[in-house]
Amino acid sequence: MKTRRRIILIVVLLVIVTLIIVTSTVFSLKNIEIVFYDINDVPITDNTKLNHFTQDDFESIIDSGEFKKGSTVFLINKQKHIEKLEANNPYIKIINIEIKFPNKIVIKAVEREDMYAIPSNNGYAICDDEMKVLRFSETVDDNVLLEGVDVSSASEGSFVNNGINGIVATLGDCLYSAGIDRLIAREKFSKISLVKADSQKYNLMFNTIYNDSKGVTITIENISNVLEAKVLKVINAFNYVNDNLETGKYSCDGELVISDNLQCWYVNEGEEEEIKTDS
């Protein structure tokens, strides 16, 4: 009986202490700060280096998260506020919302950047590497034209990642793993096309650029299967072929094709050569 009473007493005390902490004004939200980070996960102290925002935008960004000052920091629904912030500010990606006791939160964010221009009803949906619609534009601008993706129901701030588009949305990470970041992709690829090969398979075709002119074409077959491995291997083959274009060994009229068995072939005028790389 004594043990049971002790347990009940401890539980009651814990509840009382919890209520005191939760209702205490010491832990009421008073200060909210937003900090942007660069690609190396280093805080940006000079906000003039931001591409899409200025210091004057910070207050409205914070307001768009719909935080309630005066509420306890212990009951903050981080995911709800992240969704509000990202929906209302397409060019922002939230890394985390960190609680700084006793009464402050810090929003950690990075800027999203344009990568793809996807044809839409009234121009182009400009998306980042995760296929988030950042804005709509009448022109492609300096982005990679991405064809074959349906954005008819997309809106600013939404993601184009339903069905096969979800696989395409991983392409940015795959390219990055192969040494192609957003800026390099915009220099090397003029167009990427999602092509339906049959009832179950989709391919990706890349129109590449070489010396400001047409380069070799790249085809990745069946992107639903080991896309990252295929991208890594075909990009290595692409770099090898590009390095040998001036020698005449290869031609910009050729095509690089990588199949399900991860074999990469250079095809030109009916002739085929397997391109073997270290990856």
C-alpha positions, 0 to 999 in steps of 0.5 A: 500500500505504501508503495502504491501511495508513493507512486500516486504521490509522485505522479500527482507531483509530476502533473503539478510541476508540469502544469506549473512549467507549461503555464508559467510566463517564463516559458511564454514565447516572446522572441522569434528569429530566422537565420538563413544558412548556405550550402555548407550549413554555415549561418549567413551573417551578411543578409545582402548575400541572400538571393531572394530576400532582404532583412526587411522581409524577415518580419513578414516571413515570421508572421506567415508562420502564424506563431502565437506569442505568449503561448508556451514554447513546450506546446509549439507544433513545429511541423504545422509552422514549417508547413505554413512558412514553406507554403507562404514563402516558396523560395524558403526551405525550413531546416528546423525550428529550434527552441531556445529556452526559456522563451525564444525560437529560431527558424533555420532556413535555406533558400531554394533556387530555380532549376527546371522550367516545366511547360504549363498552360500559361508559360512555365512552372519554375521549380527547384531540384525537389520539384517545388513550384517556386513561381510561374514565368512566361519564359524559361529564363536560364533554367533547364527545360523539363518536358513531359511532366504534368503541372496543370494542377500545380500552384505556387508553393506546391510540389510536383511529385505525384506518381512518376513525377516523384521519381523525377523529383529525386533526379536533382539529388542523383545529379548532385551525387554525380558532381552536377549541381544546379548551376552545372546542370543549367550549363550542361543540359538544355532540355530533359524530357520524360518519355513513356517507353511502354505501359510501365516504364519511363525514360529520361532523355537529356539534350546536352550542350557542348561549346554552346552548341548541341552535345551528345544525347543521353538516355536513361532507361526505366528510371523507376529502377536504380536511378541514382546508380544509372545517373552516376554511371552515365554522367561519368561516361558523358564526361569521358565522351566530352573529354574526347570529342575534340580528338574526333573519337566521338561525335556530338551526334552520338547518343549515350544510353544506359540500360537496366543492367547498368551497361552504358553504350555510345551509339552513332550511325548504327555503331555501338561502343560500350563505355566502361567507367569506374562507377 
